[in-house]
Amino acid sequence: MLIAPGSKLIMIGASTTECGRSFPAGEGLFGALGTGYPALVDAMIACSYPGHNIRIINKGISGNTTRDLKARWQTDALDLQPDWVSVLIGINDVWRQFDSPKMPEAFVLPDEYRENMREMVAATRDKVLGMVLMTPFIVENNTRDAMRARIDEYNEIVHNVADEFDCLFADSQTEFVRLLQYQTTQSLASDREHPGMPGHLALARAFLNAVEFKWN
């Protein structure tokens, strides 16, 4: 695995990352990491690499867009001096365009999304050993669906930023496409955005594959 023993990993994003974590810092005992993919990543690493003692801190905040995340990036990412940073952000950047169409000031359109991502990554990449950029996702297989098409556009931006700054890339959307061959959207995420435990395990799998976790 690429993450070395003793490393500090920040996992940052919006509600799918937050997922009931403790505040002000999501780390420690008694469910402090929440009930989503950061907790599953922590458990998988602790079980499969018990001597690594990797410290994981959940810094997800529900409702965040890249605009919000950029505003707290210094305090919630850089000031913690992590060795690794994982970012899953963009679902709300897209969602506000569909659930709040009368509020264009809440939209984070592709050009702003790209610049927000580039600014955060550029401020961080040379200060850490590695970054994992995870794509936003929608639990929807129909690529002609308007929101799915928009998510795909943002995912391409994430891929391009990862390439530009030599970050690892984790394709969350592909994980859900795989699951949707056998399960329905409603069984995985009733609102297409907030998955149950199988979906969170899929996100953990996307992250772990990106850091070359050995599943045996």
Backbone torsions as a table, in degrees:
resi	resn	phi	psi	omega
1	MET	NA	143.5	-174.6
2	LEU	-73.4	-24.7	-179.3
3	ILE	-81.6	118.7	-173.4
4	ALA	-77.9	157.8	175.4
5	PRO	-54.9	143.6	177.6
6	GLY	79.1	6.2	-177.6
7	SER	-75.9	154.2	171.7
8	LYS	-107.4	125.2	-177.8
9	LEU	-117.5	121.3	172.2
10	ILE	-95.3	128.0	173.5
11	MET	-113.1	115.1	-168.2
12	ILE	-128.6	147.1	-179.0
13	GLY	170.1	-143.6	-175.4
14	ALA	-113.0	-143.3	-170.8
15	SER	-64.8	-36.1	-180.0
16	THR	-64.4	-27.1	175.4
17	THR	-84.7	-45.7	-178.1
18	GLU	-56.0	-64.1	170.3
19	CYS	45.4	49.8	175.0
20	GLY	82.0	17.3	-178.3
21	ARG	-70.4	164.2	178.3
22	SER	-76.0	154.3	174.1
23	PHE	-121.1	147.2	7.8
24	PRO	-80.3	-20.9	-179.8
25	ALA	-123.5	129.6	-179.2
26	GLY	-87.3	79.3	175.5
27	GLU	-155.8	156.9	177.5
28	GLY	111.2	-159.7	-173.8
29	LEU	-86.3	173.7	169.8
30	PHE	59.6	46.4	174.1
31	GLY	75.3	20.4	-176.0
32	ALA	-63.2	-25.8	179.0
33	LEU	-81.0	-3.1	-178.3
34	GLY	87.7	-165.8	-175.2
35	THR	-119.0	18.0	-177.0
36	GLY	-110.3	-156.9	-172.3
37	TYR	-62.6	-31.6	176.1
38	PRO	-60.7	-39.1	177.9
39	ALA	-66.7	-37.0	178.7
40	LEU	-69.1	-39.7	175.5
41	VAL	-60.7	-45.2	178.9
42	ASP	-59.0	-45.3	-178.2
43	ALA	-66.7	-42.0	-179.6
44	MET	-64.7	-42.7	179.3
45	ILE	-68.2	-42.4	-179.3
46	ALA	-62.9	-33.7	-179.1
47	CYS	-79.7	-42.4	-173.8
48	SER	-88.5	-24.4	178.4
49	TYR	-129.4	64.3	-170.1
50	PRO	-63.4	-20.5	179.6
51	GLY	-91.0	-1.0	-174.0
52	HIS	-79.3	-28.9	178.0
53	ASN	49.3	52.8	179.0
54	ILE	-83.6	127.6	-178.7
55	ARG	-90.8	118.3	-179.7
56	ILE	-111.3	132.1	178.9
57	ILE	-123.1	124.6	179.6
58	ASN	-90.9	117.5	179.0
59	LYS	-119.4	33.2	174.4
60	GLY	-75.4	144.3	174.0
61	ILE	-134.5	122.6	-176.6
62	SER	-56.7	139.1	176.1
63	GLY	86.0	-6.3	-176.6
64	ASN	-66.1	140.9	164.1
65	THR	-105.9	178.3	175.1
66	THR	-62.6	-29.3	177.0
67	ARG	-62.0	-44.6	177.9
68	ASP	-68.1	-42.9	-177.4
69	LEU	-64.2	-39.4	178.7
70	LYS	-61.8	-36.3	-178.9
71	ALA	-66.5	-26.9	-179.2
72	ARG	-110.5	9.1	-174.1
73	TRP	-60.3	-41.7	-178.2
74	GLN	-60.7	-49.9	-175.2
75	THR	-76.1	-36.7	-172.5
76	ASP	-96.0	-6.4	177.2
77	ALA	-129.1	-68.0	-172.0
78	LEU	-64.0	-42.9	-176.8
79	ASP	-64.7	-20.5	-180.0
80	LEU	-83.2	-5.0	176.4
81	GLN	50.0	57.2	-179.5
82	PRO	-75.5	161.0	169.8
83	ASP	-87.5	-33.6	179.9
84	TRP	-134.2	148.0	174.4
85	VAL	-132.7	130.3	173.9
86	SER	-112.3	132.2	-176.1
87	VAL	-124.3	125.2	170.8
88	LEU	-128.4	99.8	-175.3
89	ILE	-147.8	145.6	177.4
90	GLY	136.7	-17.6	-179.4
91	ILE	-60.5	-46.6	-179.7
92	ASN	-71.8	-29.4	175.4
93	ASP	-57.0	-39.4	178.5
94	VAL	-82.3	-44.9	-171.0
95	TRP	-60.6	-39.5	-179.5
96	ARG	-60.3	-25.2	178.3
97	GLN	-71.0	-17.9	-176.2
98	PHE	-111.3	-35.8	-178.3
99	ASP	-94.8	-11.6	178.8
100	SER	-134.0	56.4	-172.6
101	PRO	-65.2	-17.3	179.5
102	LYS	-88.2	1.4	-176.0
103	MET	-122.2	69.4	-175.8
104	PRO	-61.7	-21.8	177.8
105	GLU	-65.8	-17.7	178.1
106	ALA	-87.9	-9.9	-177.5
107	PHE	-74.3	137.0	167.3
108	VAL	-112.3	98.1	-174.5
109	LEU	-78.6	166.8	-170.4
110	PRO	-53.3	-42.4	-178.4
111	ASP	-63.3	-42.7	177.7
112	GLU	-67.8	-41.4	178.2
113	TYR	-57.1	-46.6	179.8
114	ARG	-59.6	-46.4	-178.2
115	GLU	-68.8	-37.3	176.2
116	ASN	-62.2	-46.2	179.1
117	MET	-62.6	-45.4	-179.2
118	ARG	-62.4	-41.0	-178.4
119	GLU	-64.9	-44.7	-179.8
120	MET	-66.2	-44.4	-178.1
121	VAL	-67.8	-42.5	-179.4
122	ALA	-62.1	-34.6	179.7
123	ALA	-73.4	-12.6	-169.0
124	THR	-117.5	-35.5	-164.1
125	ARG	-57.2	-39.4	-177.7
126	ASP	-83.6	0.9	178.7
127	LYS	-102.5	-6.7	-176.3
128	VAL	-128.1	165.2	177.1
129	LEU	-76.5	-30.6	-178.9
130	GLY	-167.0	155.9	174.0
131	MET	-130.4	144.0	174.2
132	VAL	-116.3	117.8	176.5
133	LEU	-100.3	114.5	-179.5
134	MET	-98.6	138.3	-178.7
135	THR	-76.3	145.8	165.6
136	PRO	-64.1	167.1	-173.4
137	PHE	-150.7	162.9	167.7
138	ILE	-137.6	138.1	-179.1
139	VAL	-83.5	77.2	-174.3
140	GLU	-155.1	125.0	-178.2
141	ASN	-90.2	-18.9	-177.7
142	ASN	-75.5	104.6	-176.8
143	THR	-71.0	-10.2	177.0
144	ARG	-90.1	-10.1	173.1
145	ASP	-59.6	135.7	-172.5
146	ALA	-61.2	-42.3	-178.4
147	MET	-72.8	-37.8	176.1
148	ARG	-61.8	-42.3	179.3
149	ALA	-62.7	-37.7	179.4
150	ARG	-69.4	-43.0	177.0
151	ILE	-58.5	-43.2	179.7
152	ASP	-59.7	-36.8	177.8
153	GLU	-63.7	-43.1	179.2
154	TYR	-69.3	-34.3	178.3
155	ASN	-64.5	-35.8	176.4
156	GLU	-64.7	-36.5	175.3
157	ILE	-61.8	-45.7	178.7
158	VAL	-58.8	-44.5	179.7
159	HIS	-60.3	-43.3	-179.3
160	ASN	-66.4	-40.3	178.4
161	VAL	-66.5	-39.3	177.2
162	ALA	-60.5	-43.9	178.2
163	ASP	-64.5	-42.8	-176.6
164	GLU	-62.0	-38.4	-173.2
165	PHE	-109.8	15.1	176.8
166	ASP	57.2	49.8	175.3
167	CYS	-103.3	158.7	171.3
168	LEU	-77.3	147.5	-175.4
169	PHE	-117.6	128.0	178.4
170	ALA	-120.0	116.6	-173.6
171	ASP	-91.6	88.9	-179.7
172	SER	-63.1	-40.1	-176.2
173	GLN	-60.3	-41.5	-180.0
174	THR	-62.0	-34.2	177.0
175	GLU	-62.0	-40.4	179.7
176	PHE	-74.7	-32.9	173.6
177	VAL	-58.9	-41.4	178.5
178	ARG	-61.6	-47.2	-178.7
179	LEU	-65.9	-34.8	-176.3
180	LEU	-72.9	-5.2	170.6
181	GLN	-69.0	-21.7	-172.5
182	TYR	-125.7	-18.5	-176.5
183	GLN	-127.4	161.8	180.0
184	THR	-89.1	158.3	174.7
185	THR	-55.7	-44.8	-175.5
186	GLN	-64.4	-32.3	179.9
187	SER	-76.0	-22.7	-179.3
188	LEU	-93.5	-37.3	-178.3
189	ALA	-162.8	107.6	-172.4
190	SER	-62.3	-29.7	178.5
191	ASP	-102.7	8.6	179.0
192	ARG	72.8	1.1	-175.2
193	GLU	-128.5	-30.2	-177.3
194	HIS	-110.9	95.9	-172.8
195	PRO	-76.8	160.4	169.0
196	GLY	-80.6	-166.2	-173.8
197	MET	-61.8	-39.8	175.9
198	PRO	-58.0	-39.4	178.0
199	GLY	-66.4	-39.4	177.4
200	HIS	-66.8	-35.0	175.7
201	LEU	-66.9	-34.2	175.7
202	ALA	-63.6	-40.3	177.1
203	LEU	-65.8	-42.6	176.6
204	ALA	-60.5	-40.8	179.0
205	ARG	-62.3	-41.9	178.2
206	ALA	-61.0	-44.4	178.3
207	PHE	-64.4	-48.4	-175.7
208	LEU	-64.8	-38.0	175.7
209	ASN	-62.6	-37.4	-179.5
210	ALA	-64.5	-33.5	-179.8
211	VAL	-95.3	14.6	174.4
212	GLU	61.7	41.9	172.0
213	PHE	-61.7	135.7	179.1
214	LYS	-94.0	111.4	-172.3
215	TRP	-73.5	-8.9	177.7
216	ASN	-90.5	NA	NA
